Amino acid sequence: MKKSFLRWESEKVSVIMPAIMLVVMMIFSSVFTGCSSSSDNSGDDAGYLIDGRVTNAAANLYVQGATCELQTYTDGTVLQTTTTDEDGYFYFSRVQAGRYQVTVSKTDYVTVNTVFYLESDYTDDIVLTAKNEWSDVYGSAHPYSASDHYVAVKVIPQDKSKAAGFSSVAVDITENKAGKAAKAYGDQGFLQESGVVDWDATVTYSNGHAFFHDVDGSTTYTIKLSKSHHTFENIADVRTSAGEISTYIVRGEDQGGSDMQVPANSPFTYNIGINYESWTVGRNNRDINKDMQQISTYFKLVRTYHSTAVGTSDPTNPTIEPTQQTVITYVVQNNMEMVMGTNMNEIVQGGYGTPWSAGLMCDSNYTDLWVQMLISSFGSASAVQQHLKAIAIGNELDDNGPPTTDGSFDTYCNTWIPTSYKNLKASMSKYGLGSIPITTTIANYPSDGVSNKVAVATTKLINDNWSSSWNNGSPFVMYNQYTPNNGVSTDFNSVINYFTNLQTQLQGASLNVEVFVGETGYSAENGASNQQTVVNAMFSWLTGQYQNGGTTVPLFVFEAFDLPAATAGQQQFGIFQDDSNNVPTGVKTGINIPSWTTTPR
């Protein structure tokens, strides 16, 4: 479960504002259906109680003397008026079930309105922001304007027994104006866990908040929310007032089920792709264009492993890996998509008896040159944006760097990986590629959440530094997993359970990271029939997801072709076969690739 911002007291819902959240200028509320509080009067003439507390966002102080009005939402009739006491408290009593608006105002503060359905006693903690402190809370990108119209959205559970906050919910505010096409507003903001309003995001963070500015006050709106395997109510009569924030409480429900890990957002047009090792690795006669022609018959998304040519260690002149260039050219010419993995030496150098040292990308000058190399290899920045859907720094960072016994381990984990990641992110943005996500692959995320320090720290690094322009603000990491007993077992359900449990584990750690599958498959070294069983079970799992809405967990099949010179146990993962001259001859016997793999999401 993601971190909850709710506290239950006397069976009544209260919304807690952690210190990190006090920069939010939105109403935190807890309107629920179902069981009522101990003071719930079940809708009799006594009515329900509405109470709350008003806080100053920037100063973390309670606001005394704020005017609080309870209004009917339909016509704005003021039913009760009060002011906050010295501790910021207010309350309204004997309120009947219905739809209401609570308006909180004070001189020199931005007025906040909250619209909700009242069905039981209700506690509302309200955060006000002084007009002259607006930039302290929201940043300077969109200064406060008394003529601007603001809409806030707070997504809460339909069932109050469930956790609050819905992450990665796509939010759309559309105009209800005849003859005018509906559109989502671009000037939208979403609250990150750091408390910063992110104006470019398009999905909620785990707190369930969204914020829009520059809304046309001359019309009404409909709020629509969407996420796989969730249902949400639509609010069809959203209206605004100049210089004020209108906050709408939207209730949703997690439908649950085995497909819960299917994310609402993916940067890929296609549900699944395939890993392709462009180096020969024993396929000495292979032709990359013929390989790619075989792959593209079944997959339009491919993941590769190398970015720069081996032996070109000059940090002032990174050179594209030649086989990578051939793949890129094919992808561009045939309108495919790809994920590029960087060389490990760009994150950390050394090993095999050589002392470990900082990787090439620990130098921001290098990442600048690397990005320029990338643009040149695709032909233009626009071509990179069109075809390169993600970059994975290194491969299995928790398995390919210094061991825990090495004196460089902590530096690798705490300095070299974060520095490489942040440098590449800055360079991509510098050269107009800031919309392309940067992630990585993890070999084994620990079930205890601590024993694999690199996996845990890197996942958190990506979660905390994810750009709002990447994948609609929804972070993802690619995790790898194979069947038990070092991949010998044919129990693919264990793989499904690993990914499902990992998603729950990350949510329990208050991480917004979605689980994407970087590698899974089976080597025919353990039996061709066993490979058929496991790979077909994988496709069956994904087909079940696909039939439930046209999307699956993003997954990369390992591997396209057998690699005879690979380490024993990793030689026959390929799902395509080739002849003695390494010419592809189709899918291996008994493996059934579903027809929808080339169908866009």
N, C-alpha and C positions, 0 to 999 in steps of 0.2 A: 504494500500500500504506500502511496506517496504521502509525504508529510502532511498531516492535517493541521488546519488552522482553526479547529473547533475545540471547544471545551464543553463538557456536559456538566451542568450543575443543577441539582434538584430536578433532574430529568428535563431540564430546559436548555435549549441550545444557546451558547454564548460564543461569540467569535473572538478569538485571541489574536492580538496584533503583536507578533514577535518583533523584536527591536529592528530587525532587518527590513520589516515590512512597513514601518511607520512612515516611510517616505511616500506612501501611496495616497493619492487624493481620490479615494473611492470609498464607497460604503461597503463595509464588510458585514454581510448579513447571513441569517440562517433560517430561511423560510422553508419549511418542510411540510409535506403531507404525512399522513399516518398518525402515530401516537402523539398525544399532546403532553404538555408538562403537568406537574403536580397541581398547578394553579389553573389548569385548563378547565373551563366550565362547559365544554362540549357544546358550545354554541347556544347556550340558554341566554336569557335576558341579561345576565350579568356581563356577558361578553368576555373578551380576552384582554390581556395586558400587553402593551408595547412599551419597552423601556430600552435604554441604551446609554452610551457615554460618548462624549465628543472630545476628540484629541487634536492638538495642533501637529500637523505632519512634520514640519521642520524642527520644531523645538521639543517634541515629545512631552508636551505639557497638556493638562486637561483644560478645556476651554469653558470658562464661566460666562454666563450671560448670553449665550447663543440662543436665538429665537428658533423654536421648533414648532412646526405646524403639521398637523395631521389633516390630510385632504382626501376627499374621494377622487379617484383618478378619472372617472368618467367626465365630471364637470368642474372639478377643482374646488368644490365646496369645502371651506375650512370648517372642520368639525371640532378640533381642539387646538389650543395654543398654549405653549409653556416656554420657560427658559431653563437653561442648564444651571445647576447649582454650582457651588464652589469646587466640587470635584468632577464637574462635567456631566453629571447625570441628568436624564430627563425621563419622563414616562407619560403614557396615555393609558387610561383605564376604561373598562366597560366598552370595548370596541367589538363590533359584530364582525363575523366572517365577511370577507369581500376583498376587493382590490383597492389598494390605497397608495398614496404618495406621502412620504415624510420629507419635508423641506427644512433644512437647517441652514441658517444664515447668521452672519454677524458683520458689522462694519469692517471693511478692509479685508474681509475673507471672501473666497469664492464660494458662492452658494452651491450646495449639494442637494439634489433630489434623488430619492430612491423609490422605485415602483415595485410593488410586490403583492402577492396574494397572501392574505391572512387566513390561516386555518387553525392556528393554535397560538398560545403565548409566544411572543417573539422578542428577541433581544438584538439590538442593532448597535454596533460600535462604529462610529462615524469619524472619519479623518478629514479635517479641514486644512486648507492651505491658505496662508495669508497671500494676498496678491503680490506683495513685494518679495515673497519667498518662492514664487512659482519656479524659477529657474533652479533653485536648490533641490526641488523635488523632481521636476520634469526635464531638467536640462535646458539649454538655451536654443535648441533647434526650433522650437515652436513657442515663442513667448506668449504669455497670457494676453488675451484680447477680450475686452468687454463686448465686442461685437461677434466674437466667435461662438459657435455652438459645439458643445462637447457631449459625447455619448459614452458611457461606461457600461460594460457588461460583466456580470459576476455569475459564473456557472456553478450551481450547487446541486447536491444529490436530491433526487425525488424522494428517496427513502432516507430519513435522517439517521438510520442505524448504520449507514455506510459512510465512508470517509469523504471529506469535503475536497473540492478542487478537482478540476478536470484538465489534465495537460493535453497538449497537441490537439485541441479542438479547433477546427477551422471555423472562423467567425466571418460572417458575411452580413453587411448591413445594406439593404437595398431600398431604393426609393419607391414609394407608393404614389407615383405621379403618372396620370394617364398620358399615354403617348410618349413616354420617356423610358428608355431601356434601363432595366435595373443594373446596378453596378456596385461592386464593393469599393469602399473608399480607400484610396491609397495612403492617406495620412492617418494611418491607424497605429496604435501603440499597444504593446503588451508588456506586462510587468514581469521582469525576470526575478529570480530568487534573490539577486543582489539588491533589489529594490529600485533598479533603474528602469525607467520607461523606455522601451525599445520601439521606436516609431516605425521600423521597417518590417516587423514580424507580421505573420498572417495566421498564427495559431496561438492558443493560450499556453502559458506555462503552467506548472503544477498547481498554482494557486487559483486557477480558473478565471483569471482577470483578462479583460481586454479594454482598450481605450481608443476612442476615435475623436479627432478634432476636425475643424473646418467642415462641419456638417451643415447642409442647406436647411435653414430654419423655416423655409416656406412650405415644406411638405412633411408628411409623416413617413415612417420607415418600417421595414420588417427586419427583425433580427433572426437570422438562420444560422444554426450551428450544425456541424457534421463531424463525425468520427466513426470509423468502422466499428460495428457491433455496439453502438450506442444510439440511444434515442433522446431527442431534446424537444422541448416545446418551442414553437415559433411565437414571437411577440410581434403582432402585426400592426400595432398602433403606436409606435414609438414617436414621440414628439420632443422637441427641445426648446430651450429658452436661451436667448443671447447672454453670454457671459457666465452661464451656469453649467454644471455637470448634471446630466440626467442619467442615473444609474438604474439599469434594469436587471432584476434578478431572474435568471433563466434556469429552470430546473431540467435535469437530465438523468438518465439512467443507463448504467453499464449493463448490457445484456448478457455479459459473461460468455462462457462457452470455450471450446478448445482453440478458437481462432482469435482470442483476445490480443495476441501479440502482433496481428496484422496492423501495421502502422497506418495512421491517417495520411501520412505524407511520405513520398519517396521521390528522390531526384531523378529516378529512372523512368523512362517511358514504358519499359517492359518489366514484368514481374520478376523474372529470373534471368540470370546470365550464366556464363561459363568461364572458368579460368583457362587461360591459354599460356603455356610456357613457350615463348618464341625461340629460346635457345634450343640447340639440337638435342642435348641430353640423350645421345644414343640414336636419335632419328637422323642419322647423318645425311640422308638424301632428301630430307623434307624440304618442301617448297611452301613458304609462308602463305603465298597467295592461294595455293590449292587448299591449304589447311583452313584458311579463312573462308574460302568458298564453301567448304563442307560445313563449317561452323554456322555460317550465316543462313544456311537452309533451315536451321532449327533455333538459332539464337541470334538476336539483334543487339545483344549486350555482352561485352567481353571484358574480362579483367586480366591485366598483364602485371608483370613483376619487376621490370627493370626500366629505368628512365635514362641513365647515362651510360656511356660506353665504358666498359671495364678497361683499366689501364690509362684512362685519361684523368689523372689525379690532379691536374693543374686547376686549382680553384678559381683561376681567372678566366677559364675557358671551358665550361662544361659542354660536353658534346652529346647529342642524342644517341642512345644505343641503337646501332644500325638495324637490328631485327625489330626493335620497337618502332623505328621509323617506318618500316614496311607495314607493320600492323596499323599504325596511324593513317598512313596513306590509304590503305584498304578501307578502313572505317570511314574516313571522310568521303571517299569516292562512292561508297555504297550506303551512305546515310545510316550508319550504325552508331552505337553509343559505346563508351568504354569507361572503365575505372583504371587509373594508372597507379601502380605501386612504385615508390621510389626505391633506389638501392639502399641497403642497410648502411653503407658507409656514409650516406648523407645524414644519418642520424648519429651514428657512432662508428669510429674506426678502430681497427685492431682485431685481436683474437688470433687463434691458430699460433699461439706462441708470441705474438706481437702485443706489446702493452696497449691497453685501451686508451682512446683519446676522443676528443670532441669530434662529432661528425661535421661534414662540410657545411650543412645548413645551420650550424651554430654561428656562422658568419652571415650577416644580413647582406653583405655585398654579393656573396655567392648565391643566395636565394634570388636576388634581383637578376643575376645572370642566368640562373636556372629557369626562371619564368620567361625571360627573353628567348632562351633556347626552346622552351615549350611552344611559344607563339610561332617561332620560325618553323618548327617541325610540323605544325598544323596548317601553316600558311597564313594565318591571321588570328587576331584575338577573337574575332567573331566565330571563326571555325572551332577554336578551342571551346568557347562557350556552348556551341551547338552540340559538340560530340563528346567532350570530356565531362562526365557527370559527377566525378569525385576523384580526389587524390588520396591515396593511402600512404602515409609516411612509413616507410619500412614495411616489414612483414613479420607478424607475430613478435612484436617488440618484447614481450615477456619471455621469449624463447631464444632470441638471437643476439642478445647483448651480453654484457659482463655477467658472470654468475654472482650469486649473492655473496660468495666467499671472496670475491675480488674487491680490492680497495677502491675501485672506481664505480662500484655498483650504485651507491647512493648518488653520486654525481650524475651518472647516466639517468637514473630515475628522476631526480629532482632538478637537474639543470639541463643536460643535453637534450633530452626529449622535449621538455617545455620550450626551450630556446629555439629548437629547430621548428617546432610547430608554429610558434608565434612569428618567427621570421618569415616563414613561407606564407603565412596568412597575410602579413603586411605587404610582402612583395606581390602576391596575387592581386591584392586590392590596388596597389600602386600602378600596376600595368593593366587595369581594367578587367581583371578576372575575379573580382571580389565576390561574385555570385556562386563560384564553384566550391562545394564543400571540401574540407580537409578533414580526414579521419584516419583510422589505422585499423589493423587487424590484431586480435588478441587470441593466443592459442588456448589459454585455460584460465578463465575467471574463477577465482576460488569460491567455494561454497561458504567458507567462513568469512569471506569479505576482507580478509587481512593477509593471509599467508603468501599470496602472490602480489608483492608490493607494486611491481611495474604495471600489472593488469589493472589494479585498483586505482593507482595514482593517474595512469594515463586516461582511463575512462572518465575520471573526475576532471582531469585537465580539459578534455574535449567537451564535456558537459558545461564547464564553467566558461569556456572561451569560444563557444559556438557563435557564429555570426548570425544575426537575424535574417540575413539575406540567403542563408543556406537552408535548403529544404524546408522553406516556410518556417524557419526558426526552430525546427525540430531536430535535435542532435541524434546522430546514430554512430555506432561503432560496429565493425564487422567482426563477429566472433566465429571461431572454428570449432568443430566438434565431430568426432567419429564414433562408431559403435564401440562397445566395451572390449576389454582385453586387447588393447592396442589395435583396434579396428578389425579384429578377427571375428567377433560376434556378429550375427546377422540381426540383432535386436535394434531396429531403427527407432522403436518407440523410446528407447533410452535417449536418443539424440533429440527427439521432439521434446521429451520431458526436460532435458538440459536447457534448451532454449526457452521453453515456457517458464521454468523455474528461475532462470537468469533474469528474464524480464521482470518477474515479481520481486526478485532480490534487488534489482537496481531501483525499482520504485520504492521499495522499503527503505533504501538508503537515500531517498529524496533526490534521486537523479532522474533527469528527464530523458536519458539516453534510450533510444529504441534499439532493439537487438536486430541487426541484419546478419545474415549468415554469409561469412566470407568463404568458407570451404566446408563441404561435407561430401562424402561419397564412399566408395568401397573398392579395394584393390582385388582384381581377379587372381592375384597371387594366392589368395585364400580360397580360390574356387570360382570358376566362371558362373556357375549356377548361383552361388552365394552373392556374387556381384549383382546379378539380375534381381535377386530377391530384395536386396537393400536399395538399389537405385530405383527400382519400381515402387518400393514402399515410400521412398522420398517423393517421387512424382505423384503418388496417390495422395499423400498428405497435402501437397500443394494444390492438387486438383480439387480436393475437398474445400480448401480455402477459396479457390478461384470460383467455384460454383456457388459460393455464398456471397457473391458481390463483385466478382471480377478482379479481385486483388489478392495477393498472397504476401507472406513475409518475403522481403527481397532476399534472394538466395543465389549464390554462385556455385555451380556444380564443379566438383573437382574430380576429374580434369578432362580436357578435351581429348588428348591422345596419351597412350602409354609412353613412358619415358624409360627405355631400356637401361640407360646408364645411371638412373637415380639410385638412391640408397635402397637396399633390399627392403621390401615391404611397401615401397612407394613407386614401384615400377609399372603397375598395371591398373592405375586408376582411370584410364581413359574410357570414355563411353563411345568414342568413335574408333573404328578399326582402320588399319592401313595395310598395304601389301608389303612385300619384301623390299620394295623401293621407296617405302614411306609415302606412297600415294594413298590418300583417304579413299575408303571403299564403302562408307556408310556407317550406320549405327551398328554397334555390336549386337550379335544375335541375342534375342530374348530381352533386350532393353527397350522399353516403350516410352518414347518422348511424347508428351501430350501436344496436341495441335495448337493449343492456345499460347505456347511459349513465344510466338512471334506476334501475338495480338497485343496492341497497346493497352495499358491499364485504363 
